[in-house]
Amino acid sequence: MKRRCELRFGLLGPPVLFDRSPYGISYGDPGDVLDSPRPIGSPKVRALLAALLLEPGRVVSVESLKDALWGGAPPVSAQASLHNHVTRLRRLLDDPERLRAVPPGYLLRVDGGELDVHVFDARAEQARAAHARRDWARVIDTSTAALALWRGTPLTGLPADFGGYAFVQRLEEARLFLLEWRYEARLALGGDGLPALVPDLAAIVAEHPLREAYHRQLMLALHRTGRKAEALAVHRDLRTRLIEELGIEPGPAVREAHAEVLRDLGRTAGPPLEPPATPRRSPGTPQGSPDTSAELSGIPHEPPVATASAPGQGSTRTPAGSEPTGAEPAFPGPPAQLPPPPAHFTGRTAELDALRHTLVARRGRLAVISGMAGVGKSALALHAAHTLRERFPDGQLYVDLHGATPGMTPLTPAQALTALLRDLGADPRTIPEHPDAAAALLRSLLAPARVLLLLDDAAGAAQVRPLLPAGPGCAVIVTSRSPLTALDGAGRFPLGPLTSEDSAALLRAVSGREGLGADHALVELTGRLPLALRVVAARLAARRALAPDVLAGQLAAEEGRLHHLEYDDLSVRRSLAVAHDALAAAEREADRDAALALRRIGTLDLPAYGAPLIARLTGTDERRAEAALDRLVDVALLEETAYGRYAPHALVRDFARELAGDGSATPTGAPTTATVAATTADLTALRWYAAVAERVLTAIVEPGLDQDDRRRPTRAQPPEHAANVAAVPPFASAEEAFGWSDGELENIVALVARNACTDDDRRAAHLSTLVRLFFPCVQRRGRVAEMEVLGRAALATARRLGDEPAEACALGDLAGLHFLTGRQNDALALTDQALAVWRRLGRVSWIRRCLNNRGLLLEGLGRFAESGEALRQSLAHSRQLNDPYGEAVTRSHLGNLYEHTDPRAAIEQHRRSLAIGDAIGAVIVQHSAHCNLGYAHLTLGEPEAAAGHFEESLRILGCHGDWHGESQTRLGLVRALRRLGQGERALRECAELLRRADARADRYMGGLARHQQGVLLREQGRTAEARDAWRAALASLDGTDEQTVREELRELLAGSAAP
């Protein structure tokens, strides 16, 4: 029974969908009738489908899809619009589940035989195999079946900037080969069909006036149908055109056909046509059938008739105006131009395996190795190329495109084409001047060959594209600092620094110093960059008296690190400077902006950068800043570590500092321009971060006195701060604000730490404002290490500025840090200091807040009477201020206090707190009340009720961010589940709590969680693991005021000791 396969998607023409039908497309027989495709009306949905089908069954990133739909200039609403277009496309599919969101983009499932391109390629490969066997009837059947799928030029109906050039070119070339094979088969079979062949051949000759194979076939068809004069005219026209446009004579296949016409044996239809004799090959060059080890790609490994000489074959061209003599000069041998393989090649095992797979097994056979200067792109390319030489017996070509060579201008495509054609044996006088003609000639020469091209140090896709062969037997390796994403169908291999182990191995191999291990300082001081490692190793090899530790000390002085990373013709600085200098001298605005952005990065040393900050540093808008950062990524001076976040390699950071200046003082003691620039950059960053911090505060803290008190200006707050805030758009949600703060926290901490002791009042004032507004967010996230840096800097700065309100805020914030880390006595002392300041200033709302916190801390220390007094005073102030939020929080703390003596009374206080939270819509109050209710029920021995409250607390909290409340809730849930006998789930919840605590460096909560983990493990009979957990818990709680738990841990460890 004939196998039937149904198409679903079409790219061989305008992108279309095929409807499912019991009489759907069958390509089991070339005579089958195809279903009518269903076009897609929406241009955006059509472009979306095409972009997904170009990567069938693979994830296509959101950014790539935006580029496909909006040509590199997506609107502000692109994310939402893309989602809408995806939804519309799903409605059109036979199964909406085919299209799934898979981070970082979308994946369209395409099964075997459902995409017309795959079917086309399979049929083309069958036709090629049949042609190789001289099975002419099968050639006609399979080529006709493949051509029946062709609805027009692939990807028509899409925007001009959509891309897909290489994809379309490959398919167009495959179609031309299929037509050529079918005409060849019909000529070979002869018979009454030859006269009908002439009009078809005449039409395709007119369409492709330089494709010699069709001219040859037309000549033979005319000759064998008795039209000798017309056949000679075809040859005459072809020869004239080739001489005038390309400066070459027709190839041997056309000359052989011409000779047959001239011999005129009196036949009108000859016997089956055989291809012309294989031209003479040089010694050592294989003959015979195509390489069966390579992947069958739907395009022949060797065309049926050679239209131009391949590397390793006899030269088949003669200069224009000269006549062939019949004894053609032989090509001296297959080109073997690869430079020597790199000595001491180290690491990159995974990349090497994937690269070999791409070059041998994948369709397209184009690999792009990208990365920053000195990362080892050329070394990997050469090492891989040498290991694959045997698979490309017709030669290996190498061109240094000088895209980033110090002191050299990149080659133009025309220069590169001329070099390649000359290396392939073309007479320089006959090489076409027009680049398109030269590229066509290169493709013709390489079409039947199996050649490996290594295009080293490419500047961009436009430089590479004309050099790419179209034949399936060739493979290309391109190295570039840019990933060259505009080259379609390429396998991409972005390289990063070596691993520490591989870095040490390279140092040992090159320097001969056997004692260098992965932990040696030189490994990290070179940034694990192969070029820097080789420079250091070369210096060690040249100077045996130079100790590695001494050299490490020299490199550790960051201002001079690049000076020590130069040796002979190796220089990290020069390699980096090429890209910067080219950007600075370019005419494009984005390039000049990129050079300026790199210099500004040198003045503002932060872990990472985003477009908004760079825009303020460069004085441009965010659109230009983003384009500048993207250009720096393109030339490998920055890495995009996450969406919208950019960071330089450590050595690029040193280079950027050099661009900004050394920051040293002049002989008179006045600061240099670089010092002033760095100071200005810090001030600009502090000003912007302070403004955004206020937007964060208003997004995460509910409106009311808490928010108002934080936002109220202190004495030192800069007067321009309000205008700065107005220039920053608000966040749409608390989740968005927390996301921004998580991304920028490392920057803010670094900036604050660097300026904590500044004597510049302007920077100090913005720093104080920034920390006061941002600290609640950091506290809600539970980032205890960062809280300490920010809190201490804020306190010192406020005291230096004489800003009492800011000082009191900082004291209270540091008290919150000590509370989170289990040091209640320290927290109480700071709270009392803050309370004294607020009483002196007469700020009732702050007094209430301090009294509330004081009551909470005293309750934790077991001083219950003092706790009750403080909480009752706080409650009175809440009523005085008409502050329901404050009242709800205090009632919750009163409930915690009552829990020690009367759990039912505690539940009543928590319920009153919850009622207020529900009334005012305060999420933090609601989730805290449920958490506290859970603990009260645990005290009453009601774990089932407790678990329900804990789960509700987590549900309410969602993404609002309150680490203290979340961690206490998760800890309570673990205890409730353990009492309910759900040990396995309790262990999972405990593991999740530990993961979150460890991510925040919260040793206190980690210790409490490990205490419970040990109890759970003991109940499962895992005593040794339980003891390990308890020992870790005791170490984490050392230095805290959690006396009860610490004593219990000691008892547990003593009681579980082995007899």
N, C-alpha and C positions, 0 to 999 in steps of 0.2 A: 504494500500500500504506500502511496506516495506521501512523504512527510510534508505537512503544511505548517507554515509559520506565519504568524500575523504581525504585521508592522503596527507600531503605535506612534512613532515619531519620524519626522522627515526633515532633513537638512539639505537634501540634494535639490535645491531650489529655494523658494521662500520657506521659512520654518513653518511646518504644519503638524497637525495631529491626524491620525487615521482612526476612524471609528471602528470599534469591535463589531465584527460581522461574521456569521457562519460562512459567508462567501468572501472573506477578507483576502487581502493580498497573499498570494502564494508565489513563492519564488522557487518552487520545486520544479517548475517547467517554464521555459521562456515564453511559451504561448499563453500562459495564464493572463487573465485580464485583471488589472489592478483596480482596487477600490478608488473612488474619488476622495482625495484628501480634503480635510476640513481646514480651511484657512483660519487664521487668527486675526480678528479685526483690529484689536488694540495694538498699536506699535510698541508700547512699553511691554505688554505681556509677551508679544512676539520676541522682543529682544531678550526678555527674561528667560523664555524657553530656550532660545538659542544659546545663551550663556551657560545654562545648566546642561544642555545636551553636548556642549563642547567638552564637558568634564563628566560624562555619564557615570553614575554610581559613585562619584566622589564629591566631597564637600567643597562647595564654592563659597568663598568668604563673602560677607555682606559688602565689604569694600569693593571687591571685584564686581559684584552685581551692580553696585551703584555706578561704577565706572562704565559698565556695559549699558546701563539705562540712560545715564546722563553725560556720558563722554568726558569724565574726569572733572566735571563742574556740577556736582550734585547740589540741589537746593537745600535750604535749611530743613525742609520737611521731608528730606529724602528717606529717612528711616521709616517714617509712617507710611509714605507713599509706596516704598518697597513692600512693606507688609501687606498693603492693599492689593498690590499687583500679584503677590504670591497667593493671596486668597482667591483672586479672580482666576489665576492659572489652575489652582486646585479644582475649582468648579468645572473646568474644561476637561480635566483628566478622567480616564475611565475609572481610576481608583485614586481618590484624593490622598490616600496614605502613601502614594508613590513619592510625594514631595514632602519632606520632613525638615524641620528646623534642627540642625545639628551644629553646635558651636564649632567654629565661629561664623557659620553661614547656613546654607541649605543644601540638601542632597536630594537629587532626583533619581529614583530607582529605575534603571533601564535593564530589562532582562535580555538574554541572548535572542537575537533575531528581531528585536523590536525597533531598532534604529536603522533607517535605510542605509546610512553610511557603513555600518558594520556588515550588512548584507551585501552591499556593493563591493566592499573590500574582499569578502569571501569569494564572491563570484569572479572578481578580477584575478584572484590568486588561482582559482580553478582554470581560468582561461590561460593564464601564464604557463601553468603546468602542462596543459593540453598542447600549447604552442611548442613547448620544449620537446614534447613527444611526437610532434608533427601529426597530432590527431586533429585534422582540420575540421571535421564535422563537430567534434566536441568544442573546438575553439569557437565556432560560430554559435553553438547553443549557449555556452556559458557567457560569452561576451555580450550576446544579445540579451540574456537574462539580466546582466549587470546594467547594461545601457538602458533597459526598460525602466529602471528606477530613477533615471535622470529626468528631473523636471525643469531644469535650467541651472544657471550658475548658483552654486551653493551660497546660502546666507543672503540671497537677494531680498530686498524689501527692508533691510536693516540700515540704520544710520551709517553714514560714510566713515565715522570714527569708531565704529563698533569693534574693529579689529578682525582677527581670523584670517589674515592674509596668507600665512603659511598653510593653514588648513585648506583654504580654497585652492591655493596653488597646487597642493598635493593631489586633490581630487580632480582638478582640471587635467593635470598631467596624466593621471590614471585613466581618465576618460579618453584622452588622445591615444594612449597606448592600446586601449581596448578597441578603438576604431581601427587603429593600424593593424592589430592582429586579425580583426575580422576581415578587413580588406585583403590581408595577406592570405587568409584561408580561402576566401572566395577566388582569388587569383590562382591559388594552388589547385583548387578543385576544378577550375575552368568551367566548361559547359556553356549552356545557352544564357547563363546569367551574367556573363562578362559585359555585354553591351550596356546593361542596366547599371553596372558598376561605375561607368565613366562619369555620369552626371554627379554622383555622390562625391567621387574623388575630385572632380573639378571644383565643386563647391568648397570642399575642405582645403584644397590647395589655395584657393582665393582667400580663405579665412586665415590660413597659416602660411604666408608666402615664403618663409625661411625654413620650414620644416621639410627636410630633404626626403624623408621616408615617403611622405605622401606624393611628392613629385615623382619619385621612382616608381611608385605603384601606378600612378596615372600614366606615366610613359609606357609601362608594360601593358596596361589595360588597353590603351590606344593602339599600341603596336600589335597586340594579339587579336584585335578586332579589325585589323587591316587599315588602321589610320596612322601609317608610318610618319607622314609629314607632320601631323599634329603632335606625335610623340617627340619628334626632334624639336619642334617649336617649344614644347614644355621644357626640354633640357636647355635650349638656348635662353629662354626667359629666366630660368632659375640661375644659370651661370652668370648672366648679366647682373641680376639682382644681388647675388652673393658678392660679386666683385665690387659693385658700387657701394653696397651698404656695409659689408663686413671685411672687404679686402681679401677674400679667400676664394679658392676654387671649390667646386663640388667635391664631396667625399667619394671614397672608393665604391660604395654601393650604387650611387647614381652613375658613376663612370662605367660600372659593370653593366647596368641597364642600358646606358647609352650605346655601349659596345654591342649588346644584343640586338638593339634596333638596327645598328649599322650593318651587322652581319646579315640580317634579313634572311633567315632560313626558309622563308616562304610559308611560315605558319601563321594562322590567324588565331589559333588558341593552342598554347603550348602545354606540355605535360606539367604535372605538379611542380610549382616553383620552389626551388631550394634557396635558402639565404646564401649570399655571397660567401666566398671562402674567408675564413678568419684571417685577418691581417697578421703579418709576421710579428711574433712577440720577442721580446728580448730574452736573453738567457736567464733562467731561474724564475720566469714568470709563469704561473700555472695557466693551463688551458682547460677547456672542457666545460662541464656543466657548472651552473651557478653554485655558490656556497650554500649548502643545505643546512649549515649550522645557524645561519642567521634567520631571523623571524620573517615569515612570509607576510608581506604588508599589503598585498593587493596591487603592487606595481612591480614590474619585472625586475629581477636582478640584472638581466641583460636584455636590451631590446632586440626584437627579431632581426633588425638590420642595423648595423652600426652606421650612424649618421655623422660621427666624428670619432677621432681616435681617443681611446681611453689611455690613461697612464699605464705604461707597461706594454702598450701595443705599438706596432709600427706607425710612424707618423703618416697620416693619410691626407694631410692638407698640403697644398702648394701655394706659394704666394700668388696674388692676383697678377695676371698677365703671363705667367709661366705655364707651360703645359706639363701634365704628368708624363713621366718617362716610363712608367711600368716598374721601375726599381726604386721604391720609396726608401728614403733614409730611415733606418731603425732608430727608435727612441733609445737613448743610452741605457735605460733601465728604469725600474720603478723608483720614483722619488722617495728618499728616506731622509727627510729634513729635520726630524725631531732632534732638538738639542739633547745632550746626554741626560740620562735620568738623574734626578737629584741624589746626591750622596747623603747618607744617613737619614733617609726618609723614615719618619717616625709617626706612629699612630694612624688616625683616620681610617680605621678598619671598616667601620660601618659605611662611611661615605664612599670608600673605594668599592665595596661590594655593590652598593646601589648604583654607582656610576657605571660599573661594568655591565650591570643588568640593563641600564638604560641604553647603552651604546650597542649592545648585542641583541637584546630581546625585545625592546620596545619599538613600537611604530613611531616613526618620526626621527629617532636616533639623533637628537640634538640635546646636549647637556650644557647647562650654564652653571659654572662655579663662581660664586660671588662672595664678597667679604671685604673687610677693610684692608688698607695697605699693610703688607707684611704678614698676612694671616696664613699664607701658604697656598694660595690658589694655583699658581703656576706649578709649584712642586707637585701637588696632587694631580693636576692635569697631565704633566709629563710622566709621572710614575704610572698613572693609569694607561696612558697612550702606549708606553713601552711594553706593558704587559699584554696589550691587545694587538700588537703589530701583526702577528700571524693571521689574525682574522681579516686583515686588510692587505692582501697580497699585491694589490695594484699600487700601493704606495702610501706614504704618510707625508702630508704637507704641513708646514708650520709658517705662520705669519705673526710677527709681533706688530700689533696695531698701534702700539705706543699711546694708548688712551690715557695713561697716567705716568708716563716716563719723564722724570725730571729733565728739563732742558730740551725736550723734543715735542714737536707738534704732532698730534694724532694723524695717522694716515687717513686720507680720504678714501671712500669706497673705490674710486677710480684707480688710485695708486695701488690699493690692495689687489684689485682685479688684475691689473697689469702684471703685478708680481706673480700671482698665482698662474695666470695664463702663460707667462714666460717660463715658469717652473714646470709647466705641463708640456713644454716643447713648442709652444706657438712662437712663430717668428715675430719679434717685436714690431716689425714693419707692418704686419698684418693684423695686429690687435686693434679692434675698433676703438675709436676715440669716445664714442657715446657710451656712458656707463651701462645703460640698459642693454645695448647690443653686446657689450663685453660680458655682462652677467649672463645673457642668453648663451653666448659661446661657452662660458665656463660650465653652465648646466649641461650643455650638449656634450662637452668633453667628458664630464664626470658621470653622465647618465648610465653608461654600461659598466662602470667601474666599481670596484670595492676599495675605496680610498678613505683614510682617516684624516680629517682636517683639524688642526689645533690652532684656533684663533685666539692668541694670547693678548690680554690687556685691552679689551674692547672699551671704547668710550661710551657707546650707546647702541641701541638696537638698529638705528639707521645705518651705522657703520658696518654692521654685521649682515643685515638682511640680504644685500645683493650677492654676498659671498656664499650663500647656502646652496648646496646641490639639491636637485629635486629627485634624483634617482634613489632607489631603495637600498642600494649596496653601500652607500657612503654613510659615514657618521661624522659628527662635528662636536668638538669640545670648545666651548668659549669660556674664557676667564674675564671677569670684569668686576670692578668695585660695585657696580649696579647689578641688581638681579635681572635686569633686562626683561621685565614682565611683558613688554610689548612684543616679544618674540613668542608667537603662538606655538604650542605643542612641545615646548622645551621641558626637559626634566631639570629641576632646579636644586642646587646644592649650596645653600648658604653656609659658609664656614665661620665658626667662632674660634676663640683661642683654644689651644691644646689643653688636655687635662693636666693636672699637676704631675701625674706619673709620666705621661708622655713628654712633658716639658723637661723633666729631670733626665729622662732617657736621651733626649736630643742634646742637652747640655753635656752629658757624659760622653756621648758619641763624638761630638765635634771638638770638645776641649781636651778629651783624654783624662779628665779628672774623675776618677771612679767613685769618690766619696760623696758626690752630690746627689742628695735624695729629694723626694717630692716635697719635703718639708723645709728645704733650704730657702732662705730669704730671696735668693736670686730668682726663684721660680715666680713668685708673686710680683717682685719688683720689675720684672720684664713684662708683666701683664699676660704671661703665658703666650706671648705673640711670637711665632716662629722667627720672624726677622730679628726681633730684639734678642731672642734666645741665641740666634746664630752670631750676632754681634758680640754678645757677652762671651759666648764660647770661643769665638775667634780671638778675643783679647786674652782670655785665659790661656789659650793654646800658644799665643805669641809670647806671652810673658809668664814663664813658669814660676817666677818669683812672686807674681801677683796672687795673693790668697783670695779665694772666693769671698770670704767674709769681708775683706777690705773693699773689694769691688762692690759688694752689697751695701756697705756703708756709704760709698760714693753715690750709689743710685738712690739711697734712701733720702738724700737731700733733694727733694722734689724739684726745686728750682733749677737743678743742674742735671736732672736725670737724662734728658734727651741729648745733652752734650756727651754723656758717657755711652750713648747708644749709637755711636758712629765709629766705623772702622773701615779703612780703605774705601771701597766704593759702596759699602753698606751704610745706610743712614735712615733711621726711622723718621727723623725730622724732615728730610728731603722728600721722602715718600708721602708724608702727610701734606707737605706744603704744596705739592703739585695740585691737589684737588682744591685747596683753599685759594691758591693764586688764580686758578682758572675761573673759579666762581667770582672772585673779586674783579677780574678783568672782563667778565662777560657783559654782553649788552642786555641780556634778559634781566628784568627787575627781580624775579625770584632768585636768580643766581647771586646777584649783588646783595639782596636781603639775606641770603644764606651765609655769605661771607661775613656780613655784619653780625648776624646772630651768633656765629661761632666765636667772634671776638667778644661779644657780650657774655657768652657762656664762660669765657675765660675770666671776666671781671666778677661774675657772680657764681661762686663755686658751690653748687648744690648737687644732691644726688641725682635729680632728674628734672626735666623741664617740660612745660606744656606751652601751647600757643598763646594763651592769655598772658602768661608772665613774659614770654619773649616779646610779645607785642608791646608791652610797656617798657621793656628794656631797649628796644630798637626804635620806639616812637612810631610804629606802624599799627595797622589794624590786625585783628586776629586772623583774617583771611590770608593776608600777606605773611604773617608769622607762621601759620600752618604750612603754607607753600614753601617757605624758607626751610623749615624743619624737615619737610619731606625731601627737599633737594639735598640736605645734608645726609639724610638716610640714603638717597640714591647714590651718593659718592662715598658712602661708607664712613663718614665722619661722625655719624650718630647711629644709634640703634633704637628702633621703636620697641621698647620693652613691653608695653601694653598699649591699648588703643589710646592715642593722644598723649602718650608719655614717652619721652625721649631721653636717652642717657648716652654719654660718650664713653669709650674705652678709657682706661686710666691713662694711657699714653697720649690719646687724643686730648684728654683733659689737660695734661701737661703742655701740649702744643698750644691749646687755646689760651692757657695762662701766658705763654710766651708772646702770643699775638697781642694780648692785653697789656703786656709790659711786665717788668720784673718787680715792680712795686717797691723798689728800694728808695732810700732818701737821697736827696741831692746833697752836695758838699755843705750847703748852708743849713741843712737840716729841714728844709721845706719838703713836703711830700711831692713825689713825682706825679705826672699826669696819670699814670697807671693807678697810683694809690687813690687819687681823687676819684677816678672812674670806679674803682672797686667800692669806695665809700658811697658814691652816688647809687651804684647798683644795689647795694644792701638797703639803702634808704628807700629806693623805688620798690623793692620787693617787700619790705616791711610795711610800707604804706598800702600796697595792694592786698597783701595777706590780711592786714587788719580790717580793711573794708569788706573783704569776702567773709572773714570770720563773723562779722556782725550779721551777714546774711545767713550764715550757718546757724547762728544762735536763734534767730527768729524762726528758722525752719524746724528746729528740733525741740525748742522749749515752748510750751504752751503759753499763749498770751496771758499776762497777769503780772503780779508783783515780781516774781522771780525773773522774768524776762526784762521788765522795766528797770529793776535795780541793776542788772548786769549792763544794760545799755546806757544807763545814766552816765554822762561824761564825768570823769574825775578831773582833778585840778590840772594834771599834766597832759590830758588828752589834746592832741593837736587840733586847732580850730578847723583845719581843712578836712578832717576825718568825715564829717557829715556829707560833704560834697563828694568825697571818694566813694562812700557807700552808695550814694545816689547814682553813681556812674556804673555800678555793678548790678547786673540783673539778679532778681531773687531766685531762689531755688523753688522748683515746682513741688517738692515734697521733702519730708524728713529723710527718706531713703536716698534721694539724690544728694542731699547735703552731707549725709554720712559717707556716701560714696566719694564725694569730692574730698572730704577731710581724710579719709583713709589713704587716698592717693597722694595728698600733699603733706601728710603728717611728718614724714621723714624730712622733707624740705624745711618745714616750719621749725622743727626741733634743731636742725643744723644751723639755720639762720639765727634763731634765738640764742643758741649756745655761743655762736661766734660773736654776737653783739651784746652778750650779757654784761660785760665789763666796759662797754664803750663809754667814752667821756663826751660823746656827741649827744647833746640834749635832744636833737631832733630824732635821731635813731632810737634813743632810749624811750622817748615819749611814744613813738609808734610801736615799739616792742611791748611796752607796758599795756597799751591799748589792745594789741593783738592777743596777748596771753589772757587778759581779763575776759575778752569776748570768746576766745576759743577753748578755754579750759573746760567749760561744762561739756563740750563735745568729747574731748579726750577722756574725761572722767566717765561719761556714759559708755564709752567704748572699752573702758577698763584697761587702758594702756598705761600701766603703773610706772614703767621705766621712763616713758616720755613725760608723764605727769610730774615726776621729780625734777627733771631738767627744766621744764617750763615753770613750775612753781617756784623753784629756788631763784631762777633768773628774774621772775616777776617781782619777788620779794626784795631782792637786792636792788633792782632798778627803781622800784617805788620808793624805797628808803633813800636812795641817792637823790631822787628828784624831789623828795619831801612831799610826796603825794600820799596823805593818810588814807583816803578811801581805797586807793589802789593797794596800799600796804595791807589793809584789813582784808580785802578780797584775797590777796595772795596768801595771807595767814590761814583763812578759811579753806582755801583750795589745798594747801599743804596738809591741813588737818584731814580733809577728805582722802588724800593719798594715804596717810597713816592708818585711817580707818579701814580702807580697802586692803591694806597689807597686814591687818591684825595687830597693829600697835596702838591700842586704844588710849593708853596713858599719854603717849606723845601727841596723839590727836586731841586729847582733852586739853593739854597745855596750850596748844596753838589756838584752839577754839576760845579759850579764856582770854588769850591775848587779843584775838580779833574782837571779842565781845567788849573788852575794855575800850578799844578804839571806837567802835560803833556807839557805845554809850556816851563817849566823849563828844562824838559828832551829832548825837541825838537822832540817829537813823533807826526809827522804830521797826521797820520791816526787816532790816538786817539784824536788829537785836532779837526779834522773834525767831529768825532763822538760826542764830547762834544758840539760843536757849533750847530750841528743838534738838539741834545736834548734840548739845551738851547732855540733854536728857537721854538720848540714845546711847551715847558713850558711857555714861554713868551706869545705865542698865546693863550694858555688856560687861562692866567691871564689877557688877554685883553690889553697887551702891544704890540700892533701890529707893530709899527715902529721898536722897538728893535728886535722883532721876525724876521721881514723881513731882517734886517741887519745881524743877526746871520745866517739865512738860506742861504743868498747870499754868505757869507764867507764860509760856509760849502760846498756849491755847487762849489765854486772856488777850494777848496782843493780836492774835488772829481775829478775834471778835471785834476788837477795837478798830482794826484796819479793814474790817469787812472782807477778809481774805479767806474764801472757802477752800482754796487749794492748800494754804498753810494749815487750816484747821484739819483737813482730811489727813495730811501727813502726820500731824501731831497726834491725832486720834489713833492712827495706826501704830505709832510708837508707844502710846499708852496701852494699847492692846498687847504689845510685846512685853511691857512691864507687868501687866496683870496676869500674863500667862504663867508667871512663876508661882502665883498664889491662887488664882481663880481662872482657869481656862475658859469657863463659860462667859465670864465677864470680859475676857479678852476677845472672844468671838463677837460679842456685842459691839465693842469698840471698832473692830475690823469691819463689821457690817455697816456701821455708821460712816466709816471712812469710804467704803465702797459706794454707799448711797450718794455721798457728796460727789465722788468721782464720776458716777453715772450722770448726775445732774449737770455737771459742768463739762462733761466729755473729756476728762483728763485721763489719758491712756496710762500714764505712769502710775497714777493713783489707783486705777482699776486693777492693773496687773499686780501691784504691790499688795493690795488688799487681799486678792485671791491667794497670793503666796503666803501671807501671814495667816490667813484662815487655814491654809494647809498645815502650817506648823502647829497651830492651836489644836487641830484635830489629831495630829500625831501625838501631842501631849496627852490628849484624852484617850489614846489607844484606838483611834478610828482611822486606820490607814486607807480604807477604801474612799471615804469622804475626802481625806487629805489628798490622795492621788488626783481626784477629780478637780480640786481647786488648783493644784500645781499645773495640771494640763491646761486648764482654762487660763491660768496666768500666762503661760507660754503662748497660747493662741492669741490672746489680746496683745501681748507685747509685739509679736510679729517682727517687723523690721525697724521698730522705733528706737532700738538701741539703748539698753540699760544693763550694762554688764553686771553690776552688783545685784540688781534684782533678778536678772536671768540666772546668774550662777547660784544664788541662794535657792531659787525655784528648782533648778535642775538637781541640786543637792538634796532638797526635800523630796523630790520625786524618786530619787534613788532609794532613799530611806523608806518611803511608803511602799514601793514595789518590793523591796526586800521583806518587809513585814507581811506583804500579801503572798509571799512564796513565789514571786516571779523573778527568780534569781538571774536567769539568762537575760531577760530584758533589762533588769537593774544593772547588770554588768555592761550592757551595750550603752545604756544612758550614762553610766559612770565614765566609760571610755570617751564618749563624746564630750562630757564636761571637762575631762582631763585634756583632751585635744584643744579645746577652746581656751582653757586656762594657760596651757603651755604656750600657745600662740601669742598670748599677751604677757608672757613672763610673770604671771600671777602665781607666785610660789605659795602664798597663803591659801588661796582657794585650791591650788593643786594639792597642798598638804591635807586639807579637809576631805577632798575627793579620794585621795589615796587611802586615807583612813577607812572610808566606806568600802573602797575596792578590796582592801585586805579582808574585811569582815565577810564580804561576799565570796571571796576565794576560799576562805577557811570553811565556809558552809558547804562548798563543793569538794572539800577534802584536799584542796591544793595548798597545803600548809606552807610549803617552801615559798611559793609565789606570794602568799599572804604576808609572810614575814618580810619579804623584799619590799612589798608595798608599804608596810608599816614603818620600816626603817627609813624609806624615802620620805614618808609623810612626816616623821619626827624631825628629819633634817630640814624639811621645808618650813616647819613651824617653829624652828629654833629662832629665838629673838622676838617672837610675838607674845602677846598677852593671853593667848589661848591656853591657859593653864589646864583647864579640865580635860581637853582633848589630848594634850601632851601627856598628862598623867595616865589617861586611859591607854594611850599607845604604849607607854612603858609597861603597863600591866599586861597588855596583850602579848608583847614580845617576851616578857618573862614567863607568862603562862604557856606559851607555845614552844618554849625552848625544849630541845631534845633532851631526854633523860640521860 
